[in-house]
Amino acid sequence: MNVAFFLLPKQEVAYVYSDFTIRQALEKMRFHRYTSIPVVDRDGAYQGTLGEGDLLWHIFDSKGTAEELGRMPLSDVKRYRHHDPILINANIEDLFSHASDQNFVPVVDDEGRFIGIIRRREIMNELTSQYKSKSSN
């Protein structure tokens, strides 16, 4: 089985640009009800994953007003967990090892461009389906 089988393509994924402000990121995360979201630069390169915890710690450690914090660029926010992406041609074992530690796995092409995510939910659903079909035989 190829990891592309599980891919949710970029056009169906909510993500933020690295030049967004904290407010823009929070608004997008709130709208989609996400606790973490991929960060991509304007050329499409994957830059990492931004989590609510990253934003909360940044706000907690900052001295600015809410308005000032909202205008700060995401580049000012320290990320505490790095979600390594996998290549689209990665083997399934790499996918499983990444998915065990995070809710989604970012997927990039050979040039590091973000092409989508693989959600742990889809992996679990597929494995459950396979298990059920083997159990019924």
C-alpha angles and dihedrals in degrees: 000000000000123000089233087072088073098040121129101200123236094251089062095046127087110227137155131231119243090238093057120114122245089254093054091050093048092049092051093046091048094048092052093036092233126156092200134019137188118257118216131179122231090264090058098254116146110246101179140275126294118212132194088243090059090054094044093051090047091052091045093051096043126092098204130106121262089258093051092046091051091057096049115110120247088241087075092059116093113221114219099194125044116210106203113212124227127225118252089243094051119130122256093250090061089051093051094049091051095043093053090067103039141033093240137017118221114226124208136182125239090280095052095256115150111247102167146294139273113220120216088227093066092048091051092047091052093047091048090051092050091048092050093049091050092046093053093053 
